[in-house]
Amino acid sequence: MKILQPYNNNIILAEDKGQEIVLIGTGIGFGKKAGQEVDISKIDKKYMLNADKKDLINLEVLDSIDENLIIEVQRIMESIEKSSCFQLSIGGLVSLLDHLDATIKNQGKEEEHPLRWIVKRIYPNDYELARRVVQSLNDRFKIHLNDFEITAVALHFINNGFSQSLNETMNTTEVINKSINIIEYSGAFVLDKKSINYSRFVTHLRFLMKRLELNEDISNEDDNLYNAIYDCSNSIIHETTDKIIEYLQYQFKKKIGKSERTFLMIYLNKLLTENK
């Protein structure tokens, strides 16, 4: 395994059998140069670089980020990954480090984040993970990052795995919030926002909106499955599905066909069943 580029004492870009890998470990890049062998005993974390996403990750920013911050954030994320199903991608890690480095240098912002309550309500799991990160950084570096930063970090977690800018993620979050409002205003649903069914439903909405933004054709029809699910669903499911579809079609100016209506009814049925 050879070094392609050392970014600092603790992060290097390496190559192993034709695969580019970002390696993190205390002292793994100290005094190293491109072409030298990697000291595998110092590897704490590996991130494979996918060829199709490599150009979307600006690894160069790692040169200017405080090395103590990199090690601390990596330690926190390892703890989170061991206690939850959450896995931060290399792109998500670099973006988060870049944000936190700038924030700590500026000692954070004191105003309220405009999406704080929406993020906390729709993504309680991500918000809690972000709270753990901010609390750990405050304790480690004797600083005071407030609730504004918890929301900002949560948005990085929410964006993890999606090829979106944070502004796009914020817009998506607002649309999801309004979709959730439609469900809750029906009066039939008491949503458990920490349940697997809820998490899967929100993820489905995100992918649906991504396809709408990319103008992918989602007007396909599947009458047999649609009719079967429709007949098994009650009037509340029918009305709620229609309202969500109507809202999304208005928001994105694109027709949504029976296949997507079918999936929404399936998820809504699962959410409704959780109330019983």
N, C-alpha and C positions, 0 to 999 in steps of 0.2 A: 504494500500500500504506500503510494508516494504522495508527497505534498505538492499540491498545485499552487496554493497561495496561502501564506499565513496572514491572518487579519490582525491578530494581536497575540498576547501570550496564551490566551485560552480558547481561541477559535481558529480553525484552519479549514481550507477547502482541500480535499484529497481525492485521489482516484484509486478505485479498487476494481480490477478486472473490467475496465471500461466504464464503470459507474462512478459518477461524481457524487461525493458525499461531504456534507458539512459535519465536522467533528468538534465536539466541545469537551474540554477537560482542563483542569488546573495545570498550567504550565505546558500544555501540549504544543503551543506555538513558540515557546520561549527560545530565542536564538536560532530559530529554524529558517530555512530558505526553501524556495521551490526546487523540487527535484530530490529532496532528501526523503529518507524513509520515515514513516510515522511511528512514533513510540506508542504502540498499541496498549501499553500498560496504563497510559494516561487518558484513555478514551472513557468519558463518562456518558456521552450521548451521541448517537448517530442520526443524521437526517439525510435521507436519500433525496437527490435532486431530480425531479422528473423533467425530462427534456422539454415537454410542452409548457411547463410552468417556470422554467429556469429564468427566462427573460423578464418575468413579472416580479422577481425577487431581487432587490438591490442590496446585495451582500456587502457592497463597498461601505455602507454606512457603519458597519461594524468597526471600521478603523478608528472612528472618532467617539465611540461609545465607551463610557467608563467601564473598565474591566470588572470592578467590584460589583457594579450593577448587573452585568452579564451573568456572573457567577451566582449572585443572589437570586435573580429571576429564574435561572435554570434550576436552582435548588428548590425554589417554591413550586415551580411547575412539576418537578419530579414528585414532590409530596402530593400535589393535586392529582397527578396521573395515577398514583398508587391508590388513592382513596376514592377515585371516581372513574367514569368511563371517558372522561375528556382527554383528548390528545391534541396538543398544539402543534400545528405544522411548522416547518421551517420558515415559510413565508409569514405566518402569523407571529412567530417568535421575533423575527427581524422587525416587523412592523411595530410590535408591542415595545420592543427595546428602544427603537427610535423615538417612539412617543414618550416613553417614561424618562429617557435620558434628557429630552428637551424640557419635559415638565419639571423634573427635579432641579435642573439648572435654573429654571425660572421660578422655582418654589410653588408651582401650581397656580390654579385660578381659584378665586374665592366665590364667583357667582354660581348660581344654580344652573345645572345642565338642563337644557330644554326638554330632553327626553328621559330624565331621571325616573319619573314615576311610571312612564310607559314601559321603559326597559325593565324596571323592577317588577312590574305587574305581568308582562308578557314572558319575560325570560328570568324567572326567579333563580334558577340553578346557575346560569351564567353570572347573574348579579352577585350571588353568594360567593362564587369562585373569585370574582373580581374584588370583592370585599376582603377576602383572605389575602390576596396579593397586596392590596394597598395597606392593609394593617401590618403585614410582615415587613414591607418596605419602610413604613413609618417607624417600626420598632428597630429595624436594622440600621437605618441611616439617621435616626433622630430628627425626622422631618414631619411635616403635617400636610399630607395629601388628603383632601376632603372628599365629600360625596360626589363632587363634580368628577373626580378622577375614578371613583368606583364605576360610575356610568361609562366613562370613556374607555376604561379597561374592559368592561363588560361588552361594549360594542366591538372591540377587537376579538373577543372570544366568539361573539355571535357571527362575526365575519369570517371566522376560521373555516377554511375549506371552500369558501365561495370566492369567485373571481370578481369581487366588487370593491369599489372604493368605499371609504367610511361614509361619505355623503350618500352613496347609493344604499348602503346598509341602513342609514338613518331613515331614508325615504321608505325603504321596504318595511322597516319597523312601524312606521306610522300607518302604512296601509294594512299591515297585519293587525295593529291595534284596533282599527276601525272594523275589520272583519270579525275580530273577537267581540267587539261591542255589539255587532249585529246578533251574534250567537247569544250573548248574555241578556240582551234586551228582550229576547223572545220569552224569557221567564221560565223556560223549561230546563235550562242547563245550569248546573253548579260545577264550574270547571275546576278540576284539580290540576293546577298549573305545574305540578311537579311529577305528574304521572307520565308514563311512557306513551300512552295514547295521545295526550295533549302535545307532547314533544314531537311525536311523529306527524301530527296534524299541522303544527306550525312549520315543520321542515317541508312538508308537502306544499304548503302555501308559498314558501320561499322559492321552491323550484318552479312552481307554476308561474309565479311572477317573473322569475328569471327567463322562462321561455317566452312570456308575453313581451318582456323588454327586448328580447332578441328577435322578435317577430317570427318565432317558430310556429308552424302550422299546428294548432291544437284544436281545430274545429272538427276533428275526426268523429265519426259516429259509430256506436256499437249498440244497436237497438235492443238486442237480446239481453245483454247484461244490464243495460240501463233499465229495461222494463222489469227485470227480475228484482233488482235492488229497489226500484221505485215502489213496486207492489208490496215489498216487505217493510217499507218505511211508513211512518205515520205522517199526518199533516204538518206537524211541527218541523220535521226533517225536510219535507217538501218546501215549505215556506222559507225556512232558513237558508236552504241551498239556493233557492231562487234569488233571495235578497243578496247573498254573497256574490253570486254570479253577476247579477245586475250591477252591483257596485264595482266589481273588477272590470267588467266590460266597459263601464263608463270611465273608469280610471285609466285604462290602457287603450281604449278605443279599438278593441279587437273582439271578435266573436269567440265564445267559448262553447264547445260542442258537448254532446252527451257523455263522452268518455270522462271528461273532467267533472261533469255533474255527478257521474256515477261514483267517482273516487271521493268527492266531497260528501255525498250521502253515506258512503261506507264509514268515513271518519266520524261524521256527525252521529251516526248510530252508535259507534263505540263510545263517544263522549257522553251521549245520553244514557247509555247503559251503565256508565260509571256512577251515575247519580242514584241508581237503585240499590 
